[in-house]
Amino acid sequence: MLLTRTEPALDLLGGDPAAPAIVTPSTRIDHGELRDRIDERRRALGDGRRLVFLAGGNTVEAIVTYLAALAAGHPVLLLPEGIDGTALDAVVDRYAPDVVVRADRAGYELAERAAGSTHAFHPELAVLASTSGSTGSPKLVRLSRTNMTANARSIAGYLGLTPDDRAATTLPLGYCYGLSVVNSHLVAGGSLLLTDRSVVEPAFWDEFAALGATSFAGVPYTYELLETSDFARRDLPDLRYVTQAGGRLAPDRVRTLARLGRERGFDLYVMYGQTEATARMAYLPPELAESAAGAIGVPIPGGALRIDEAVGGAPGEGELVYSGPNVMMGYAETPADLARGPELDELRTGDLARRRDDGLVEITGRLSRFAKSFGLRLDLDRIEQVLAADGLEARAVAPDERLAVFVRHERLVERAREAVRSATGLPPHAYDVHALAEFPRTANGKPDHAALRTHATLLRSDGTTRVEPATAERGVADARPGPTPGATAPELRDLYAELLGRPDATEEDTFSSLDGDSLNYVELALRLEERIGALPTDWPSRSIRVLAASATRSMSAPGGGSEASGAPPARGTAPTPGPAAPGAAARPRRIARLETSVVLRAVAIVLVVATHADVVQLKGGAHLLLAVAGFNLARFRFSTPAPTRAGLPADGRARVRGLLRSAALIAVPAVLWIGGVALIARTYDPATVLLSNWLVPGATAWSEQWQFWFLEALVWSIVGLAVLFALPGVARLEQRFPYAFALAVLGIALVVRYVVSGGITPSSPMRYALPAIAWLIALGWLVARSTSAPRRVAASAIALATVPGFFGDPVREGIVLGGLALLIWATSLPVPVLLTGALGTLASASMFVYLTHWQIYPPIEELSPPLAIVASFALGLTAWWAWGRATRWAGARRRRRGAHDPEPLPHR
């Protein structure tokens, strides 16, 4: 069948010629221009019908080539960017394509392998697709013109797509789910934001917001990565909906994401599909995402679902069967198959399902995910779920009908072995448990059970119980080159373990999950920068593995460094310059940027000591430090914590533990120092030693007992928050409404301030007592939650309404207001490169400088006030260094000793 240019085989463009179809940070292509490019590319692909292989990423040239092939009637096979040469050769040798096109970030190249075509094609054949995760396999899915158009229009219909919708291409074009995003938006007249960035890169979200994207799609691994980022706190006013498919997302995560969407104004569509049905077969209406989490929902418009109870399963359960115009024509395994017509009326999915009482369909397992061992029928997915409920992330496979379970760390093997025995009733010798540093994933981001079965077989044959990390693709959002020497995830893990005193750290841990805090934040940031260059702004919430991978991508980008890849400078670190352009002389950088809170901590402690030594009279630094402390508490202690074991309140335990640890990190060295001074000099009362002077009634004037008011306020505020978050439901409430919660806490703290103070201006020493100053910590917390311009304006207004009058000193109030304004409106500040290390060190040691300077500056001040300042900082820095080394040594020794003790089994 010969198709001319006036008889398009398939046209997915439905937009106004003047409306945008494709946008990038540097390009805008309207629907009209896209049609012109398609016509030009059709001529390049040749006349007649030819078999086109397209290997490409999310690029303009790949989209144009794909659409041109469809418009000209050329059957097209989409292959992933950077496909392995062996895999490509296997499929090329099998099918002998007439044209091979490469359209990726490296450029565009069209190679003709035959003058015409020796193939015979069915008139309806449009697309050949690799089955899920089987790129390079000779078995392909044959999709027709009807399949493609019906599914695209159906998806556009239930998503309510309009020309105003713009989807970010978070998934590869060669993956049926990613391809369906392209088809459905173009057929609805909408547009695409082309990107190949990961969702954990800040630059992705900067482009998303700047270019007005309204949606993105993700597989379960995408949403795992998002939990390590600041997505929940980002201001994305144009985001209308997000979609999830490509595997089962845990119901708890569905509910959490749906609640976030309800709060932030976007819908969550959980969807179900297979390559064999073009892309989508069912979806869960967003209004049911919370109440029916775990269900795949209802069939897409034009489709139907039935359950064949004759095939396996418990009563009411059977194989899910789908019918609709998007069911594939059939499989192809040889070139001769390309001429065959439609062979299926319905698709047997291989999934076990049941119909719930509310009429929604729910997947209960996979036919291939059942095994028999010692006469027992084992549901491998159920085993994984049971272990997950016990706090064990695991993968289960059954090669040769023998159960094999993989966990992420050697120390978890025995716990998992006992949990499997309890869950299955199998004797210990009937199954294997192995440690695997990283679970393999297919190129589509799904768990690669085939790779795990191969590993299990090899381990069984050589008698080992441990295996090195698999080399399979890590996933859609992270399928990029691995770390380079000097920036590997294991090396970064060792750095975290050393600086945070956590030898039990794993590559999946984050700064927050390892109980990092403002005391070690700056030091770790500076050391990380030495290893991998400029850090992303959200590095504290990224896992070590993701951080290493993203750093490698930045370093491998053209020009080097994160600036070349579009990533912004680090918060708290100075950017590392990339290599100079060829032929250009490298110029040393003079100005870097430091995170605002770091600069404020360093400047404030200098002002505190200099004012006390009578070199300047610029008070207010310590009160500003309280606001900065509240800001950092919100960032490090109120971020999403690591998962807890089943049966514990979500988030509560982790937050309480982290808060109490923060309080102890301040209180323990303070009590030891003040207690030692009290024993030697007899200057401090027991209440002062115990940081409880503010509880002693009757004080009417400043005395040396009030010298540590700042530490008292900070410690007791943190303890109070720990008590608050220990209450059932409070942690969930804060996570659901972070801004409103911070605003409510500030409101309560302000009421207490005005009641205790009896007016706007508290008397001295009342302005140093916890009830009168806790509002500053709450205000810093609110600033951290003010992620949009309107919220920043509101925070500024609150500061202007509450700070003036507090001291009765315009200069002092101006210092606090100025610092708050910087904290609210400036993410980072320019500083001379030569000062970045010094400022970072001062910020890290600020608490110890404040703690010890009271004993240093008074006797030296009379001789030389500047010398008193220098001596104060010298002792404070020394104390900070010594305490850090001592606590790391003690922590490492304690954990090494604890590693030899058996961990108690979790209760069911």
C-alpha positions in Angstrom: 0.0 0.0 0.0 1.6 3.3 -1.1 0.7 6.3 0.9 1.2 9.8 -0.5 1.9 13.0 1.5 -1.7 14.1 1.0 -3.0 10.8 2.5 -1.6 10.8 6.0 -1.7 7.4 7.8 -2.0 8.9 11.3 -2.1 12.5 12.4 -2.0 13.2 16.1 -1.8 17.0 15.8 -5.0 18.6 16.8 -3.9 22.1 17.8 -4.3 25.7 16.5 -1.3 26.4 14.2 -0.4 29.4 16.3 -0.6 27.5 19.6 2.6 26.1 21.2 3.2 22.4 20.6 6.7 22.0 22.0 8.6 24.2 24.4 12.1 24.0 25.9 14.1 26.5 27.9 15.4 27.8 24.6 12.8 26.9 22.0 9.1 27.3 21.2 7.6 25.4 18.3 3.9 26.0 17.4 1.6 23.4 16.0 1.9 25.0 12.5 5.7 25.0 12.6 5.7 21.4 13.9 3.6 20.4 10.9 6.1 22.0 8.6 9.0 20.1 10.2 7.0 16.9 10.0 6.5 17.4 6.2 10.2 18.0 5.8 11.1 14.9 7.8 8.6 12.8 5.8 10.6 13.6 2.7 13.8 12.6 4.4 12.3 9.2 5.4 11.4 8.4 1.8 8.4 7.4 -0.2 6.3 4.2 0.2 6.3 2.4 3.5 9.6 1.7 5.2 10.5 0.1 8.6 11.9 2.9 10.7 13.9 2.3 13.9 14.1 5.5 16.0 16.6 5.6 18.9 16.1 8.9 20.7 15.6 10.8 23.9 13.1 13.5 24.8 14.3 15.8 22.0 12.6 17.9 19.3 14.2 15.8 16.6 12.9 12.5 18.1 9.4 13.9 18.4 9.5 15.2 14.8 10.8 11.9 13.4 8.2 9.9 15.3 5.3 12.0 14.1 6.6 12.1 10.6 6.9 8.3 10.4 3.3 8.0 11.6 2.1 10.7 9.1 3.8 8.9 6.3 2.6 5.5 7.2 6.0 4.1 8.1 5.9 1.5 10.9 8.2 2.8 13.6 10.0 1.1 16.5 11.0 3.4 19.3 14.2 2.5 21.1 15.6 4.2 24.2 18.4 6.8 24.0 21.8 5.1 24.4 20.5 1.6 23.9 23.2 -1.0 24.4 24.9 -1.9 21.2 24.4 -5.6 21.6 20.7 -5.2 22.2 20.4 -2.9 19.2 22.3 -5.3 17.0 20.0 -8.2 18.0 16.8 -6.4 17.0 18.4 -4.9 13.9 19.6 -8.2 12.7 16.2 -9.8 13.4 14.0 -7.2 11.6 16.4 -5.5 9.1 15.0 -1.9 9.3 15.1 0.2 6.2 15.9 3.4 8.0 17.7 3.9 11.4 17.4 7.3 13.0 19.3 8.6 16.0 17.8 11.7 17.6 19.2 12.3 21.1 21.1 14.9 23.0 24.2 14.2 20.9 22.4 15.2 17.7 20.4 13.9 14.8 21.5 11.2 12.3 19.5 9.3 9.6 21.0 6.2 8.0 19.3 4.4 5.1 19.9 0.7 5.1 17.8 -0.1 2.0 16.8 1.9 -1.1 13.1 1.0 -0.7 11.7 -1.8 1.5 11.7 -5.5 1.2 9.0 -5.7 4.0 5.3 -6.3 3.6 3.2 -4.3 6.1 -0.4 -4.6 7.2 -2.2 -1.4 6.3 -3.1 -0.7 9.9 0.4 -1.2 11.4 1.7 2.0 12.9 4.1 1.3 15.8 6.2 -1.5 17.1 6.9 -1.4 20.8 9.1 -3.4 23.1 7.3 -5.2 25.8 7.7 -3.8 29.3 11.4 -3.9 30.3 12.4 -6.1 27.4 14.3 -3.6 25.2 16.3 -5.5 22.6 14.1 -8.6 22.7 13.0 -9.8 19.3 9.4 -10.0 20.6 7.6 -6.8 19.7 4.1 -5.5 20.2 2.3 -4.6 17.0 0.1 -1.4 17.4 -2.3 -0.1 14.8 -3.4 3.3 13.8 -6.7 2.6 15.5 -4.9 1.5 18.7 -2.9 4.8 18.8 -5.7 7.2 18.1 -8.3 5.5 20.3 -6.0 5.4 23.3 -4.7 9.0 22.8 -8.3 10.3 22.6 -9.5 8.2 25.5 -6.7 9.5 27.8 -7.2 13.0 26.7 -10.9 12.6 27.5 -10.8 11.3 31.0 -7.9 13.7 31.9 -10.0 16.6 30.5 -7.0 17.8 28.4 -7.3 21.2 26.6 -5.0 23.3 24.5 -3.9 25.0 27.8 -2.4 21.8 29.1 1.4 21.3 29.0 3.1 18.0 30.1 6.7 17.7 31.2 8.3 14.7 29.5 9.5 12.9 32.7 9.4 9.5 31.0 11.3 8.3 27.9 9.6 8.5 24.5 10.4 4.9 23.9 8.3 3.8 26.9 4.6 3.3 26.2 3.6 5.4 29.2 5.9 8.2 28.1 4.7 7.9 24.5 1.0 8.1 25.6 1.8 11.5 27.3 3.0 12.8 24.0 0.1 11.4 22.0 -2.7 12.5 24.3 -1.5 16.1 24.7 -0.9 16.6 21.0 -4.2 15.1 19.9 -5.9 17.5 22.4 -4.1 20.5 21.0 -1.9 20.9 24.0 1.8 21.1 24.3 4.9 19.4 25.7 7.8 20.7 27.9 10.7 18.6 26.6 13.2 17.7 29.3 15.4 14.8 30.2 16.1 16.1 33.7 15.4 14.0 36.8 12.5 15.2 39.0 15.1 15.5 41.9 17.0 18.2 40.1 16.0 21.7 41.2 16.5 22.9 37.6 13.7 20.6 36.5 11.2 22.4 38.8 12.6 25.8 37.9 11.9 25.0 34.2 8.6 23.4 35.1 7.4 26.6 36.8 8.9 29.1 34.4 7.5 27.4 31.3 4.0 26.9 32.7 3.9 23.1 32.7 0.6 21.7 34.1 1.4 18.0 34.6 4.0 15.3 34.8 3.9 11.5 34.8 5.7 9.1 37.0 6.3 5.5 37.7 6.5 4.4 41.4 10.2 5.0 41.5 9.6 8.6 40.3 7.5 9.2 43.4 10.1 7.5 45.6 12.7 10.0 44.4 10.2 12.9 44.9 10.0 12.0 48.6 13.7 12.9 48.8 13.2 16.3 47.3 11.4 19.5 48.3 8.5 18.8 45.8 5.9 19.0 48.6 7.0 22.5 49.5 7.4 23.9 46.0 5.1 26.6 44.7 3.8 25.3 41.4 0.7 27.4 40.6 0.2 25.9 37.1 0.3 22.2 38.2 -3.2 20.8 37.4 -2.7 17.1 37.7 -0.1 14.3 38.1 -0.3 10.7 36.8 1.1 7.5 38.1 1.4 4.1 36.3 4.1 1.6 35.5 3.6 -0.5 38.6 1.8 -0.5 41.9 2.3 2.5 44.2 1.7 1.7 47.8 -1.7 2.8 49.1 -0.2 4.9 51.8 1.9 6.8 49.2 -1.2 7.2 47.0 -3.1 8.7 50.0 -0.2 11.0 50.9 0.2 12.2 47.4 -3.6 12.7 47.0 -3.8 14.7 50.2 -0.9 16.9 49.0 -2.7 17.4 45.8 -5.9 18.4 47.6 -3.9 20.9 49.6 -1.9 22.3 46.7 -4.6 22.3 44.1 -3.7 19.4 41.8 -5.3 16.0 41.0 -3.7 12.6 41.2 -4.7 10.1 38.5 -3.5 6.5 39.4 -3.6 4.6 36.1 -3.1 1.0 34.9 -1.9 -0.2 31.6 0.3 -2.4 29.5 2.2 -2.0 26.3 -0.1 -4.6 24.7 -3.0 -2.2 25.2 -1.1 0.8 23.7 -0.8 2.4 27.1 -3.8 2.8 29.4 -6.6 0.4 30.3 -8.0 1.8 33.6 -7.7 4.8 35.9 -8.8 5.8 39.4 -10.9 9.0 39.4 -8.9 11.5 41.5 -11.8 12.1 43.9 -11.4 8.5 44.9 -7.7 8.5 45.3 -7.8 8.7 49.1 -10.8 6.6 49.8 -10.0 3.9 47.3 -6.2 3.9 47.3 -4.9 0.5 46.1 -7.6 0.1 43.3 -6.9 0.6 39.6 -10.4 2.0 39.3 -12.6 1.9 36.2 -11.9 1.1 32.5 -10.9 4.0 30.3 -13.6 5.4 28.0 -14.3 2.8 25.2 -12.8 -0.1 27.2 -14.1 -2.9 29.4 -12.7 -5.1 32.1 -13.8 -8.5 33.2 -12.4 -11.0 35.7 -12.0 -14.6 34.6 -12.4 -16.6 37.8 -11.6 -19.8 36.1 -7.9 -18.8 36.1 -6.3 -19.1 39.6 -6.9 -16.9 42.6 -9.2 -17.0 45.6 -13.0 -16.9 45.4 -14.0 -13.7 43.6 -10.5 -13.4 42.2 -9.3 -14.2 38.7 -7.3 -13.1 35.8 -8.1 -9.5 34.6 -9.1 -9.4 30.9 -9.4 -6.2 29.0 -11.2 -5.4 25.7 -11.2 -2.2 23.7 -10.0 -0.5 20.5 -6.6 -0.1 22.0 -5.8 -3.8 22.3 -2.8 -4.6 20.2 -2.9 -6.4 16.8 -0.6 -9.1 18.3 3.0 -9.9 18.8 5.8 -9.9 16.2 8.8 -12.2 16.4 10.0 -12.1 12.8 9.7 -9.6 9.9 7.0 -11.8 8.3 4.7 -11.0 11.3 4.6 -7.3 10.2 2.1 -8.2 7.5 -0.3 -10.0 9.9 -3.6 -8.3 10.8 -5.3 -8.0 14.2 -5.5 -11.3 16.0 -7.0 -10.4 19.4 -10.4 -9.3 20.6 -9.3 -9.0 24.2 -6.1 -8.9 26.2 -5.4 -11.3 29.0 -3.3 -9.2 31.3 -1.7 -11.9 33.5 -2.7 -10.0 36.5 -5.0 -11.4 39.3 -7.8 -9.0 40.2 -11.1 -8.7 42.1 -14.0 -6.4 41.9 -14.6 -4.5 45.1 -17.9 -3.9 46.8 -17.8 -0.3 45.4 -17.4 -1.6 41.9 -13.8 -0.6 41.4 -11.2 -3.1 40.2 -8.3 -4.0 42.4 -5.1 -5.9 41.3 -4.3 -8.6 43.9 -1.3 -10.2 42.3 0.4 -11.5 39.3 -0.1 -15.0 37.9 3.7 -15.3 37.3 4.3 -14.0 40.9 3.0 -17.2 42.5 5.2 -20.1 43.2 4.9 -23.5 44.9 7.5 -24.6 47.5 7.2 -27.6 49.8 3.6 -27.9 48.8 2.7 -24.3 49.7 1.4 -21.8 47.2 3.4 -18.6 47.8 2.3 -15.1 46.8 5.6 -13.3 46.2 4.0 -9.9 46.2 2.3 -10.6 49.5 5.6 -11.7 51.0 7.2 -8.4 50.0 4.2 -6.5 51.6 4.5 -8.4 54.8 8.2 -7.7 55.1 7.6 -4.0 54.3 5.1 -3.8 57.1 7.9 -5.0 59.4 10.1 -2.2 58.2 12.1 -4.4 55.7 12.2 -3.3 52.1 12.6 -6.6 50.2 12.2 -8.3 46.8 11.0 -11.9 46.5 11.5 -14.2 43.5 11.3 -18.0 43.1 13.7 -19.4 40.6 13.2 -23.2 40.2 10.3 -22.9 42.7 12.7 -22.0 45.5 11.9 -18.8 47.4 14.7 -16.2 47.4 14.4 -12.9 49.2 16.7 -9.9 48.9 17.2 -7.1 51.4 19.3 -4.0 51.3 21.9 -4.7 54.0 23.7 -7.6 55.5 22.6 -6.7 59.0 19.0 -7.2 57.9 19.4 -10.7 56.6 18.7 -12.6 59.9 15.7 -10.4 60.7 14.3 -11.0 57.2 14.9 -14.7 57.5 12.8 -14.9 60.6 10.1 -12.7 59.1 9.9 -14.9 56.0 9.6 -18.0 58.2 6.8 -16.4 60.2 5.0 -15.2 57.1 5.2 -18.4 55.0 5.6 -21.3 57.5 8.6 -22.6 55.4 11.5 -24.2 57.2 14.7 -22.1 57.2 16.4 -24.5 54.8 13.7 -24.1 52.2 14.4 -20.5 51.2 17.3 -18.1 50.8 17.8 -14.5 52.0 20.5 -12.4 50.4 21.9 -8.9 50.9 21.8 -6.7 47.8 23.0 -3.1 48.0 20.7 -1.9 45.3 17.6 -3.6 43.8 17.8 -3.7 40.0 15.2 -2.0 37.8 14.3 -2.3 34.2 14.8 0.6 31.8 11.1 1.6 32.6 11.8 1.9 36.3 10.0 -1.3 37.3 11.5 -4.0 39.6 13.6 -6.3 37.5 12.5 -9.7 38.8 14.2 -11.4 35.9 17.6 -10.0 37.0 16.9 -11.0 40.6 16.0 -14.6 39.6 19.3 -14.8 37.7 21.2 -13.5 40.7 19.4 -16.0 43.0 20.3 -18.9 40.8 23.9 -17.9 40.6 24.1 -17.4 44.4 22.5 -20.8 44.9 25.0 -22.5 42.6 28.1 -21.0 44.2 26.9 -21.2 47.8 27.3 -17.6 48.6 24.9 -15.5 50.6 25.8 -12.1 49.4 25.9 -10.4 46.0 27.4 -7.2 44.7 25.0 -4.5 43.4 23.3 -5.4 40.2 24.2 -3.6 37.0 20.7 -3.3 35.6 19.2 0.0 34.8 18.3 1.9 38.0 15.1 3.4 36.6 13.4 6.0 34.4 14.2 8.9 36.6 17.7 7.8 37.3 18.8 5.8 34.3 22.0 7.7 33.7 25.8 7.0 34.0 27.0 5.9 37.3 29.3 7.9 39.6 32.8 8.7 38.6 35.8 7.8 40.7 36.1 10.3 43.6 32.3 10.9 43.8 30.9 7.4 44.2 28.0 6.7 46.5 30.1 4.4 48.8 32.6 7.2 49.3 29.9 9.7 50.1 28.4 7.2 52.5 31.7 7.0 54.3 31.8 10.8 54.5 28.4 11.0 56.0 29.2 8.2 58.4 32.4 10.1 59.6 31.0 13.6 59.9 27.6 12.6 61.4 29.0 9.8 63.6 26.8 7.3 61.9 28.7 4.2 60.8 25.4 2.5 60.1 24.6 5.0 57.3 23.6 3.4 54.0 23.5 4.8 50.5 19.7 5.3 50.8 20.0 7.6 53.8 19.7 11.3 53.7 21.2 14.1 55.8 17.8 14.3 57.6 17.3 10.6 58.0 20.7 10.4 59.7 19.6 13.1 62.2 21.8 15.8 60.7 21.2 19.2 62.1 22.4 22.8 61.9 25.5 22.1 63.9 27.0 19.7 61.3 25.1 20.9 58.2 27.7 23.4 57.1 30.8 21.2 57.7 29.2 18.4 55.7 28.2 20.7 52.9 31.7 22.1 52.6 33.3 18.6 52.6 30.8 17.4 50.0 31.6 20.4 47.8 35.3 19.4 47.9 34.3 15.9 46.6 31.6 16.6 44.0 31.4 20.3 43.3 28.5 22.6 43.8 25.5 21.0 45.7 21.9 21.2 44.7 19.8 23.3 47.0 17.8 20.3 48.3 20.8 18.1 49.0 19.8 17.5 52.7 16.7 15.6 51.5 18.4 13.6 48.7 19.6 10.1 49.4 23.4 9.6 49.2 23.0 7.5 46.1 20.8 10.0 44.3 23.1 12.9 45.3 26.1 11.0 43.9 24.3 10.2 40.7 23.1 13.7 40.1 26.5 15.1 40.9 28.0 12.8 38.2 25.4 14.0 35.7 26.4 17.6 36.4 30.1 16.9 36.1 29.5 14.9 32.8 27.5 17.7 31.2 29.1 19.9 28.6 31.2 22.6 30.3 31.3 20.6 33.6 29.9 21.6 36.9 26.4 22.1 38.0 26.2 25.5 36.3 26.6 23.8 33.0 23.6 21.5 33.7 21.4 24.4 34.9 21.5 23.5 38.6 21.6 26.5 40.9 24.4 27.1 43.4 24.4 25.1 46.6 22.8 26.4 49.8 25.7 26.8 52.1 28.5 26.1 49.6 30.4 28.0 47.0 30.0 26.8 43.4 32.9 25.0 41.9 33.8 26.6 38.5 33.7 24.4 35.5 36.5 24.1 33.0 37.3 27.1 30.9 36.3 27.3 27.3 38.9 26.1 24.8 41.5 28.7 24.2 40.3 30.9 27.1 42.4 31.6 30.1 40.9 30.4 33.4 40.0 33.3 35.6 39.8 32.8 39.4 36.4 33.4 40.9 36.3 36.2 43.4 32.6 36.0 44.4 30.7 32.9 45.5 27.3 32.5 47.1 26.6 31.2 50.6 23.2 30.2 51.9 21.6 33.1 53.7 21.1 31.3 57.0 24.8 30.4 57.1 25.9 34.0 56.6 23.4 35.2 59.2 24.7 32.7 61.8 28.3 33.8 61.2 27.6 37.5 61.2 25.3 37.3 64.2 27.8 35.5 66.4 30.5 38.1 65.4 28.1 40.9 66.4 27.2 39.2 69.7 30.9 38.8 70.8 32.0 42.2 69.5 29.1 43.9 71.3 29.8 42.1 74.6 33.5 43.1 74.2 32.4 46.8 73.7 34.0 47.0 70.3 30.6 47.9 68.7 27.1 48.4 70.1 25.0 46.5 67.7 22.7 44.3 69.7 20.1 41.9 68.3 22.3 39.2 66.9 21.3 36.6 69.5 17.5 37.2 68.9 18.1 36.9 65.2 19.9 33.6 65.8 16.7 32.3 67.4 14.8 33.0 64.2 17.5 31.3 62.2 17.3 28.3 64.5 13.6 28.0 63.9 14.2 28.2 60.2 16.7 25.3 60.4 14.5 23.3 62.6 11.8 23.3 60.0 14.3 22.3 57.3 16.1 19.5 59.2 13.6 18.2 61.7 10.2 18.7 60.1 11.0 17.2 56.7 9.6 13.9 55.7 11.3 11.3 57.9 12.5 7.9 57.0 9.8 5.2 57.1 9.0 3.7 60.5 8.0 0.2 61.4 4.4 -0.9 61.1 2.3 -0.1 64.2 4.0 3.2 65.0 2.4 6.6 64.2 3.6 7.8 60.8 6.3 10.5 61.2 5.7 11.1 65.0 8.4 8.8 66.3 11.0 9.9 63.8 10.4 13.6 64.5 10.3 13.2 68.3 13.6 11.3 68.2 15.2 13.9 65.9 14.0 16.8 68.1 15.2 15.3 71.3 18.6 14.5 69.7 18.8 18.2 68.6 18.0 19.3 72.2 20.7 17.0 73.6 23.3 18.2 71.1 22.9 21.6 72.6 22.1 20.8 76.2 24.9 18.2 76.9 27.9 20.4 76.1 26.2 23.4 77.6 25.5 21.7 80.9 29.0 20.2 81.1 30.7 23.6 80.4 28.5 25.7 82.7 28.6 23.0 85.4 32.4 22.9 85.2 32.6 26.7 85.5 30.2 26.7 88.4 32.3 24.1 90.2 35.5 26.1 89.7 34.4 29.7 89.9 31.2 29.4 91.9 29.5 31.8 89.6 26.3 30.0 88.4 23.3 28.7 90.3 22.1 25.1 89.8 19.1 26.4 87.7 21.5 28.1 85.3 23.6 24.9 85.0 20.5 23.0 84.1 19.5 25.7 81.6 16.4 26.4 83.7 17.1 29.9 85.0 14.0 31.2 83.2 11.9 29.1 85.5 13.2 30.8 88.6 10.7 33.5 89.7 11.4 36.9 91.0 14.1 38.1 88.6 13.8 41.9 88.1 17.2 42.7 86.6 19.9 41.3 84.3 22.5 39.2 86.1 25.1 36.7 85.1 22.5 33.9 85.6 20.9 35.1 82.4 24.0 34.8 80.2 22.8 31.6 78.7 19.2 32.7 78.0 19.7 31.9 74.3 20.6 28.3 74.9 17.8 27.9 77.5 15.2 29.2 75.0 16.4 27.0 72.2 16.6 23.8 74.2 13.2 24.2 75.9 11.5 25.2 72.7 12.8 22.0 71.0 11.7 19.9 74.0 8.3 21.5 73.8 8.0 20.7 70.1 9.0 17.1 70.8 6.2 16.8 73.3 3.8 18.3 70.8 4.8 15.9 68.0 4.5 13.0 70.4 0.8 13.6 70.5 -1.2 11.2 68.2 -1.9 12.7 64.8 0.1 15.9 65.2 2.9 14.9 62.9 0.4 13.9 60.2 -1.4 17.2 60.7 1.8 19.2 60.3 2.8 17.2 57.2 -0.6 17.7 55.6 -0.8 21.4 56.4 2.8 22.6 56.9 2.2 26.3 56.3 -1.0 26.6 58.3 0.5 24.6 61.1 3.5 26.9 61.4 1.2 29.9 61.2 -0.9 28.5 64.1 2.2 27.8 66.2 3.4 31.4 65.7 -0.1 32.7 66.6 0.0 30.8 69.9 3.5 31.9 70.7 2.6 35.5 70.0 -0.4 35.3 72.3 1.9 33.9 75.1 4.4 36.7 74.4 1.8 39.5 74.8 0.1 37.9 77.8 3.4 37.4 79.7 4.9 40.7 78.6 1.8 42.7 79.5 2.3 44.7 76.3 4.4 45.2 73.2 7.7 45.8 75.0 8.7 43.3 77.6 10.9 44.4 80.5 14.4 43.2 81.1 15.1 40.4 81.8 11.7 39.2 80.5 12.7 39.8 76.9 15.2 36.9 77.5 12.7 34.5 79.0 11.3 31.6 76.9 7.6 32.7 77.0 8.5 36.1 75.6 10.9 35.0 72.9 9.6 31.6 71.7 7.7 33.5 68.9 11.0 34.2 67.2 11.7 30.5 66.7 8.1 30.1 65.5 8.6 33.0 63.1 11.8 31.3 61.6 9.7 28.2 61.2 7.1 30.1 59.3 9.7 31.7 57.1 10.9 28.2 56.1 7.4 27.3 55.1 6.9 30.5 53.1 7.8 29.0 49.7 5.7 31.3 47.5 5.8 35.1 46.9 2.4 35.7 48.7 3.6 33.7 51.7 6.9 35.6 51.8 4.9 38.9 51.7 2.8 37.6 54.6 5.9 36.6 56.6 7.4 40.1 56.0 4.2 41.7 57.2 4.2 39.6 60.3 7.8 40.5 61.0 7.1 44.2 60.6 4.1 43.9 62.9 5.8 42.0 65.7 9.5 43.1 65.9 9.2 46.9 66.2 8.6 47.8 69.9 9.9 44.5 71.3 13.2 46.0 72.4 12.3 49.7 72.5 15.6 50.2 70.5 15.2 51.0 66.8 18.8 49.9 66.0 18.4 46.5 67.7 15.0 46.0 66.0 16.5 47.0 62.7 19.2 44.4 62.9 16.6 41.7 63.6 14.3 43.0 60.8 17.1 43.2 58.3 18.2 39.7 59.0 14.7 38.4 58.8 14.2 40.2 55.4 17.3 38.5 54.1 16.1 35.1 55.4 12.7 35.6 53.8 13.7 36.9 50.4 17.3 35.8 49.6 18.1 32.1 49.3 21.9 32.9 49.1 24.1 35.9 49.4 27.3 36.9 47.5 30.5 36.7 49.5 34.2 36.8 48.6 35.4 33.3 47.8 38.3 33.7 50.3 35.7 34.2 53.1 33.5 31.2 52.4 35.4 28.7 54.4 35.8 31.1 57.3 32.1 32.0 57.4 31.1 28.4 57.2 33.4 27.5 60.1 32.1 30.4 62.2 28.5 29.4 61.5 29.2 25.8 62.5 30.9 26.8 65.7 28.5 29.6 66.6 26.9 27.8 69.6 30.3 26.9 71.1 31.6 30.4 70.7 28.4 31.8 72.4 28.7 29.2 75.2 32.4 29.8 76.0 33.0 33.5 75.3 31.4 34.6 78.6 34.5 33.3 80.5 37.1 34.6 78.0 36.3 38.2 77.0 35.8 39.9 80.4 39.4 39.5 81.7 41.0 40.4 78.3 38.6 43.2 77.4 40.2 45.7 79.7 43.6 45.0 78.1 42.5 44.9 74.5 38.9 44.5 73.3 39.9 43.3 69.8 42.2 40.7 71.5 39.2 39.6 73.6 37.2 39.0 70.5 40.0 36.9 68.9 40.5 34.9 72.1 36.8 34.2 72.4 36.6 32.8 68.9 39.8 30.9 69.3 38.5 29.0 72.4 35.0 28.6 70.9 36.4 27.1 67.7 38.7 24.8 69.6 35.8 23.6 71.8 33.7 23.0 68.7 36.4 21.0 67.1 37.2 18.9 70.1 33.5 18.2 71.0 32.8 17.1 67.4 35.7 14.7 67.3 34.8 13.3 70.7 31.2 12.7 69.9 31.9 11.1 66.6 34.4 8.7 68.2 31.9 7.9 71.0 29.0 7.4 68.5 31.0 5.2 66.2 32.2 3.1 69.1 28.7 2.7 70.5 27.3 1.7 67.2 30.1 -0.8 66.6 29.3 -2.3 69.9 25.6 -2.4 69.2 26.2 -4.0 65.8 27.2 -7.2 67.7 23.9 -7.4 69.6 21.0 -9.1 67.9 18.2 -6.7 66.9 14.9 -7.6 68.5 12.2 -8.8 66.1 9.4 -6.4 65.3 6.0 -7.1 66.8 3.2 -7.8 64.4 
